[in-house]
Amino acid sequence: TKLNNLDNNDDIKPIINDVCSANVYIDSFNIAKALDLEADIVLTGRASDPGLVLGPCIYEFGWGRNDYDLLASGTVAGHIIECGAQCSGGNHSRWDEVDNLSNIGYPIVSIDSKGDFTITKDNDFGRLINKFTVCEQILYELGDPENYISPDVVVDFTSIKVEDKKENLALGVKKTLSKSGDIALFILANWNSYSKSE
């Protein structure tokens, strides 16, 4: 297995001696396995944020490692709600349209065995769930929209279909790529990743 840079496909060999740390995300099947063993609480190592939704879906619906479209749907559902109230108005650029923003409620995702899901809300709290609030969250930390890499599947986010409904938002994901891993390497270098005024 080759370990090349995702941005420029450079080989790791020239920097291998400068690597000071590395981490690998575990896949969501480990979360599903813990649930299958009747765990009341699942503690993980480096799990992906969407995996907190995908793992229970794998467990509940029996999705397999090659069910790429289903894994993609669960990953997108998890990505949308991973930051809580961001998709229910907390990250909305039109914040003045969010009802009762100071008492914002968290989103609720309902997903079925076919991977179709809706995003809704608890009406007792402030919130706004619509195409704009959800799409703003979809774009959050996205990178390449045709190749969203997770430990379970690579998702083509350009295939997402968003449909506004009266009380919720229905979404569907129909196109995925193959399974992939997600590894982060950190090296010691003579530069910083933030800007500094002199």
Sequence and secondary structure as in RCSB ss.txt:
>XXXX:A:sequence
TKLNNLDNNDDIKPIINDVCSANVYIDSFNIAKALDLEADIVLTGRASDPGLVLGPCIYEFGWGRNDYDLLASGT
VAGHIIECGAQCSGGNHSRWDEVDNLSNIGYPIVSIDSKGDFTITKDNDFGRLINKFTVCEQILYELGDPENYIS
PDVVVDFTSIKVEDKKENLALGVKKTLSKSGDIALFILANWNSYSKSE
>XXXX:A:secstr
   B TTT  BSGGGGGGEEEEEE B THHHHHHHHTT SS   SSB STHHHHHHHHHHH   TT HHHHHHHH
HHHHHHTTGGGGGTTT TTGGGSBTGGGB  EEEEE TTS EEEEE TTSBB  SHHHHHHHHHTT  STT EE 
SS EE GGG EEEE SSSEEEE   B      EEEEE  S  SS    
